[in-house]
Amino acid sequence: MTRRKKSRSIADKVQIRTGRRKDFKKWRAENPDQVHSGPRYVAKKKDQRKSQAAAKLERMNAAPLLPLHPEAPAKEDSSSKDDGGGEA
């Protein structure tokens, strides 16, 4: 009698709702209206998003204001340079 190979994957061994895990994945894809997250997970994610938004706002308010267009040299100097713009 030959020995069965031990599998490290439990994907085929897990029993969920309709039987095997692959069956559940198929059912979940076919019935998206019946699948929803748990209330604890939704609340946790809502808190995470809220704290992340607050941290982002705090970082934005604490950041120094950078000038968008620092004082550039005169236009004649910049137009004489070959900037590789593609114009002939």
Secondary structure, DSSP 4 states (H G I P E B T S, - for coil): -PPPPPPS--TTT-EETTEEHHHHHHHHHH-GGG----HHHHHHHHHHHHHHHHHHHHHHHHSPPPPSS--PPPHHHHHHS----S--
